[in-house]
């Protein structure tokens, strides 16, 4: 079974034990805001994952590598619709260019969002254009590298006055960390990567 077949089949299975649930700061009574990201996988012999580099001036997650996505708006029919809308806004990815597979496990961010990863595939080498205000760069990283637990590392650092553990993945001088890395860790755990 290929990596893509394993990943797609895993979405129909119950969530395995050991998934990362989020960064909720203890004592935060605020309800989570709904958000969705698009896990856009390129259909290649060695599939890639489309990622963005957020601009440095943004109020949240500035300068971080992220999956295209954002808040679910009242007009969005579903989390999948929100992820597709955000991907079109951020990287000019047409919704009809994505073959949707379904949703993976939610993740609660330290900024108060409950993020649903929406998985789907896209053709390779699509002409994607980063949104001038939000996205500094759009690029593709090898999916197998990102999902390999040997490349995922837990790190501890101080955040808002307390120690916090998060995950990071280093690829070609780029650091994928925080919620994006956690969702990738969950996908590798979901497929039982060993």
C-alpha positions as CSV (number, residue, x, y, z in Angstrom):
1,X,0.0,0.0,0.0
2,X,1.4,3.4,-0.9
3,X,1.8,6.3,1.5
4,X,-1.2,8.1,-0.1
5,X,-3.3,5.0,0.1
6,X,-2.4,4.5,3.8
7,X,-3.1,8.1,4.6
8,X,-6.5,8.1,2.8
9,X,-7.6,4.8,4.4
10,X,-6.6,6.1,7.9
11,X,-9.2,8.8,7.7
12,X,-12.0,6.2,7.9
13,X,-10.4,4.5,11.0
14,X,-11.0,5.5,14.6
15,X,-8.5,8.0,16.1
16,X,-5.5,6.0,17.5
17,X,-4.2,6.6,21.0
18,X,-1.4,9.1,21.5
19,X,-2.7,11.9,19.2
20,X,-1.7,15.5,20.1
21,X,-4.8,17.4,21.1
22,X,-3.6,20.9,21.4
23,X,-1.8,23.8,23.0
24,X,-4.6,24.9,25.3
25,X,-3.2,27.0,28.1
26,X,-4.6,25.7,31.4
27,X,-7.3,27.9,32.9
28,X,-8.3,29.4,29.5
29,X,-12.1,29.4,29.7
30,X,-12.7,30.8,26.2
31,X,-14.4,28.6,23.7
32,X,-12.3,27.6,20.8
33,X,-12.9,29.4,17.5
34,X,-13.5,27.2,14.5
35,X,-10.7,27.0,11.9
36,X,-9.6,24.7,9.1
37,X,-6.5,24.1,7.1
38,X,-5.9,22.4,3.8
39,X,-3.5,19.5,3.7
40,X,-2.9,19.7,-0.1
41,X,-0.9,16.7,-1.2
42,X,0.6,16.7,-4.7
43,X,-0.1,13.7,-6.9
44,X,3.5,12.7,-7.7
45,X,5.4,9.4,-7.4
46,X,6.9,11.0,-4.3
47,X,4.0,13.1,-3.1
48,X,4.7,16.6,-1.7
49,X,2.8,18.8,0.7
50,X,2.0,22.5,-0.1
51,X,3.1,24.8,2.7
52,X,3.2,28.6,3.1
53,X,5.6,31.0,4.8
54,X,3.5,33.6,6.6
55,X,4.5,37.2,6.4
56,X,6.5,38.7,9.3
57,X,4.0,41.5,10.0
58,X,0.9,39.3,10.7
59,X,-0.7,39.6,14.1
60,X,-0.7,35.8,14.7
61,X,1.8,33.1,13.7
62,X,4.0,35.7,12.0
63,X,6.9,34.3,10.0
64,X,5.8,30.7,10.6
65,X,5.5,27.9,8.1
66,X,1.8,26.9,7.8
67,X,-0.8,25.0,5.9
68,X,-3.1,27.2,4.0
69,X,-6.2,27.9,6.1
70,X,-7.9,30.1,8.7
71,X,-11.0,30.9,10.5
72,X,-14.4,29.3,9.5
73,X,-16.6,32.2,8.5
74,X,-20.4,32.2,9.0
75,X,-20.9,31.9,5.2
76,X,-18.8,28.7,5.0
77,X,-20.9,25.6,4.5
78,X,-18.4,23.4,6.3
79,X,-14.8,23.2,7.5
80,X,-13.8,21.8,4.1
81,X,-15.4,24.9,2.4
82,X,-13.5,27.2,4.7
83,X,-10.2,25.4,4.0
84,X,-10.8,25.6,0.3
85,X,-11.8,29.3,0.5
86,X,-8.7,30.1,2.5
87,X,-6.4,28.2,0.2
88,X,-7.8,30.2,-2.7
89,X,-7.4,33.5,-0.9
90,X,-3.8,32.7,0.3
91,X,-2.2,30.9,-2.6
92,X,-4.7,31.2,-5.5
93,X,-5.5,27.4,-5.4
94,X,-8.9,27.0,-7.2
95,X,-11.3,24.8,-5.1
96,X,-12.1,22.7,-8.1
97,X,-8.4,21.8,-8.4
98,X,-8.6,19.9,-5.1
99,X,-9.9,16.3,-4.8
100,X,-11.1,16.2,-1.2
101,X,-10.6,13.1,1.0
102,X,-12.0,14.2,4.3
103,X,-11.1,15.6,7.7
104,X,-8.4,14.5,10.1
105,X,-8.1,15.0,13.9
106,X,-8.8,18.5,15.3
107,X,-6.0,20.4,17.1
108,X,-6.5,23.3,19.6
109,X,-3.9,26.1,19.1
110,X,-2.5,28.3,21.8
111,X,-4.2,31.2,20.0
112,X,-7.6,29.7,20.8
113,X,-8.5,28.0,17.5
114,X,-9.9,24.4,17.0
115,X,-8.3,23.6,13.7
116,X,-9.6,20.8,11.5
117,X,-7.1,19.5,8.9
118,X,-8.9,18.8,5.6
119,X,-7.0,16.4,3.4
120,X,-7.0,16.3,-0.4
121,X,-4.8,15.9,-3.5
122,X,-3.9,18.4,-6.2
123,X,-2.0,18.1,-9.5
124,X,1.7,18.7,-9.3
125,X,3.2,22.0,-10.4
126,X,0.1,24.1,-10.2
127,X,0.8,27.8,-10.7
128,X,0.2,29.1,-7.2
129,X,0.5,32.7,-6.3
130,X,1.0,33.8,-2.7
131,X,-1.4,36.5,-1.3
132,X,0.7,39.7,-1.3
133,X,-0.3,40.7,2.3
134,X,-0.4,37.3,4.0
135,X,2.0,34.9,2.4
136,X,5.7,35.5,1.8
137,X,6.2,32.2,-0.1
138,X,4.4,29.0,-1.1
139,X,6.5,25.9,-1.5
140,X,6.3,22.1,-1.6
141,X,8.0,19.7,0.9
142,X,8.2,15.9,0.6
143,X,5.3,14.3,2.4
144,X,7.3,11.2,3.4
145,X,10.0,13.3,5.0
146,X,7.4,15.4,7.0
147,X,5.5,12.3,8.2
148,X,8.6,10.3,9.1
149,X,8.8,10.3,13.0
150,X,12.6,10.2,12.6
151,X,12.4,13.8,11.4
152,X,9.9,15.0,14.1
153,X,11.4,16.3,17.3
154,X,9.7,17.4,20.5
155,X,11.2,20.6,21.9
156,X,10.5,22.5,25.2
157,X,10.6,26.3,25.4
158,X,9.1,29.0,27.6
159,X,5.8,30.5,26.3
160,X,3.7,33.1,28.2
161,X,5.6,32.4,31.4
162,X,5.5,28.6,31.4
163,X,7.3,25.7,29.9
164,X,5.6,24.2,26.9
165,X,6.5,21.3,24.6
166,X,5.9,21.5,20.9
167,X,7.1,19.6,17.8
168,X,9.3,20.7,15.0
169,X,10.5,19.3,11.7
170,X,13.5,20.7,10.0
171,X,13.7,20.4,6.2
172,X,16.2,22.2,4.0
173,X,16.8,25.0,6.4
174,X,13.1,25.5,7.1
175,X,11.5,25.0,10.5
176,X,8.0,23.6,10.6
177,X,6.8,23.8,14.2
178,X,3.8,24.4,16.5
179,X,0.3,23.5,15.3
180,X,1.4,22.7,11.8
181,X,4.1,20.2,13.0
182,X,1.6,18.8,15.5
183,X,-1.0,18.1,12.9
184,X,1.7,16.3,10.8
185,X,2.8,14.3,13.8
186,X,-0.9,13.3,14.2
187,X,-1.1,12.2,10.6
188,X,2.0,10.0,10.9
189,X,0.6,8.5,14.1
190,X,-2.8,7.9,12.4
191,X,-1.1,5.8,9.7
192,X,0.9,3.9,12.2
193,X,4.3,5.0,10.8
194,X,7.1,3.0,12.4
